[in-house]
Amino acid sequence: MVLKAKPKKKPLSFEHYARAIQTDIADLGKEMRDGFKSMHSDIATGFENVRKQTHDIREDVKRLNEIMVSKADLSEAIRRELDISPYAKEADVKEIRERLFRVEEKLGLKPSRRAA
């Protein structure tokens, strides 16, 4: 039995390993860049959503403030009209003032806002 000699592989050189490492590092850099791009777009979309929601909340607060001011002005006008009305009976005025006071409490008006 004759044994055949196996051909010896040429040992890998330092340059081969250095090239493989550089290729791996470059591939990792590309993957990271792509990952950061997708994260950046997700974050930008999230910020846009938050900005829109904040704008909507501000609009709602403005609208509610306008409604509250108009209700407060209305109660003030009713109070003044009752005070100057010669046809209002004292018992009716007292009952209406009590009801108006309860409405103002529910609206959260401060006592300084009401006329004495």
C-alpha positions as CSV (number, residue, x, y, z in Angstrom):
1,M,0.0,0.0,0.0
2,V,1.4,3.2,-1.1
3,L,0.4,6.4,0.6
4,K,-0.1,9.4,-1.4
5,A,1.3,12.6,0.0
6,K,-1.4,15.2,0.6
7,P,-0.6,18.4,-1.0
8,K,0.2,21.0,1.7
9,K,-2.0,24.1,1.7
10,K,-0.2,27.3,1.7
11,P,-0.5,28.8,5.1
12,L,-2.6,31.9,5.3
13,S,-0.7,35.0,5.5
14,F,-1.1,38.0,7.8
15,E,-2.4,40.1,4.8
16,H,-5.3,37.6,4.4
17,Y,-6.4,37.9,8.0
18,A,-6.0,41.7,7.9
19,R,-8.1,41.9,4.8
20,A,-10.8,39.7,6.3
21,I,-10.9,41.8,9.5
22,Q,-11.2,45.0,7.4
23,T,-14.0,43.6,5.4
24,D,-15.9,42.6,8.6
25,I,-15.4,46.0,10.1
26,A,-16.7,47.7,6.9
27,D,-19.7,45.4,6.8
28,L,-20.5,46.2,10.4
29,G,-20.2,49.9,9.7
30,K,-22.7,49.6,6.8
31,E,-25.1,47.7,9.0
32,M,-24.9,50.2,11.8
33,R,-25.4,53.1,9.4
34,D,-28.5,51.5,8.0
35,G,-29.8,50.8,11.5
36,F,-29.3,54.4,12.6
37,K,-31.1,55.6,9.5
38,S,-34.2,53.6,10.3
39,M,-34.0,54.7,14.0
40,H,-33.6,58.3,12.9
41,S,-36.7,58.1,10.7
42,D,-38.7,56.4,13.5
43,I,-37.7,59.1,16.0
44,A,-38.5,61.9,13.5
45,T,-41.9,60.4,12.9
46,G,-42.5,60.2,16.7
47,F,-41.5,63.8,17.2
48,E,-43.9,64.9,14.4
49,N,-46.7,63.0,16.1
50,V,-45.9,64.6,19.5
51,R,-45.7,68.0,17.9
52,K,-49.1,67.5,16.2
53,Q,-50.7,66.3,19.5
54,T,-49.2,69.2,21.4
55,H,-50.7,71.6,18.8
56,D,-54.1,69.9,19.1
57,I,-54.0,70.2,22.9
58,R,-53.1,73.9,22.7
59,E,-56.0,74.5,20.3
60,D,-58.4,72.6,22.7
61,V,-57.1,74.7,25.7
62,K,-57.7,77.9,23.7
63,R,-61.2,76.9,22.8
64,L,-62.0,75.9,26.4
65,N,-60.6,79.2,27.7
66,E,-62.8,81.1,25.2
67,I,-65.9,79.1,26.3
68,M,-65.2,79.7,30.0
69,V,-64.6,83.4,29.5
70,S,-67.9,83.7,27.5
71,K,-69.8,81.9,30.3
72,A,-68.3,84.1,33.0
73,D,-69.1,87.2,31.0
74,L,-72.7,85.9,30.5
75,S,-73.2,85.3,34.2
76,E,-71.8,88.8,34.9
77,A,-74.2,90.3,32.4
78,I,-77.2,88.4,33.9
79,R,-76.2,89.5,37.3
80,R,-76.1,93.2,36.2
81,E,-79.4,92.9,34.4
82,L,-81.0,91.5,37.5
83,D,-79.6,94.2,39.7
84,I,-81.0,97.0,37.5
85,S,-84.3,95.4,36.6
86,P,-87.3,97.2,38.3
87,Y,-89.6,94.2,37.5
88,A,-87.7,91.6,39.4
89,K,-89.3,90.6,42.7
90,E,-87.0,90.3,45.7
91,A,-87.8,86.6,46.2
92,D,-87.2,85.8,42.6
93,V,-83.9,87.7,42.6
94,K,-82.7,85.9,45.7
95,E,-83.5,82.5,44.2
96,I,-81.9,83.4,40.9
97,R,-78.8,84.7,42.7
98,E,-78.5,81.5,44.6
99,R,-78.8,79.5,41.4
100,L,-76.3,81.8,39.7
101,F,-73.9,81.3,42.7
102,R,-74.1,77.5,42.3
103,V,-73.5,77.7,38.6
104,E,-70.5,79.9,39.2
105,E,-69.2,77.4,41.7
106,K,-69.5,74.6,39.2
107,L,-67.8,76.7,36.6
108,G,-64.9,77.3,39.0
109,L,-65.2,81.1,39.0
110,K,-63.3,82.8,41.8
111,P,-65.2,84.9,44.3
112,S,-63.3,88.0,43.2
113,R,-64.8,87.6,39.7
114,R,-68.3,88.0,41.0
115,A,-69.9,91.4,41.5
116,A,-71.0,92.0,45.1
